């Protein structure tokens, strides 16, 4: 008896083309292993060694994520209970409805508020960061953290061993003199060779287990200011007061345990929290250890549920075939779809050209794409139908979905969505719309760079 699996009853989204299949084949470890064995059999020693090395590299670097391909038809709207229930059920994260939420635009707004919260801590401060670099703002944070630690507040910092490798001795000495606890997430070495490509890309600061900050910004001088020029990045952070801070603390505690072996517990870190407001938030934690990205799931659910407006601002916009198809489907059903990405001010040329390579499909479908021209746009924001929004650390690329520890806060509140939408429109006025004619006339060098970036997109 033949049993047909249920997903076959629906349409698969994002079927790979010949280019995708060929690229996937070249990234397959078993292919290079087979070539190495054939070369060894033929006594071609150098070729055997070279292809064996390629086999090892592809095995260690290619992610193994189970991403959605079925069940991505538009069935219900964002304001419906079905959408919210699906978000909770599919991600495994509940909504907390007793929060006060504040949006903070650029370093001039979020850094002073974060430092003030640190100085007001009574029991604990935890920070998880991909980027903590040497510089003036880094020293301000180090001094504030050290001062609080000396006063008896428990201070724990978990920094990514790659992203924060340029933190500098002055900051480390300041933290050490204040007896702050610091651990490095996944340092590169023989013991971590099987997962060295996994990084924590989270940016969270939690005060007393009751107040949390998260968003796109790390601790570095280029986030200071108000995105006034190319040296000062455009970004958004969110402050949560209430029970919604707890999941970010949970994410920190899990990664601290995995890194140090120490269990973080007790009322200093997980206190009883009184209601601080009436805003419902859901914090979604994503990890490569799970095998499927919870944030990818929430992004896809939001896209397929959009009925009126879908606004996306994202630093590294490199959607896979499935995401491309469901975004175009949204446009076809009449959704006002606008996407803002960084323009010429971009800190990763490979991400920039990988994104440009994908413009054509969107532009042909009538999707509006804008390039932010004032500075590097680094935020990760999505707003759907003026009711639901998400802010977090997750880029719209494979690295964030399949290789990084990430976190996104989802907010079901029209006032917050309207505020974010107003900010989005301000960014739109500082952007240039890309036309299909411009894209088709891009030069040979840009086309070549786009092909290279496309080949490497699993790693960016």
Beta strands, then each sheet from edge to edge (+ up, - down):
strand 1: 96-105
strand 2: 124-129
strand 3: 154-160
strand 4: 181-185
strand 5: 199-200
strand 6: 203-207
strand 7: 211-215
strand 8: 236-241
strand 9: 279-286
strand 10: 309-314
strand 11: 336-342
strand 12: 368-372
strand 13: 380-384
strand 14: 388-392
strand 15: 404-412
strand 16: 431-433
sheet 1: 4+ 3+ 2+ 6- 7+ 8- 1+ 9- 15+ 5+
sheet 2: 4+ 3+ 2+ 6- 7+ 8- 1+ 9- 15+ 14- 13+ 10- 11- 12- 16+
end
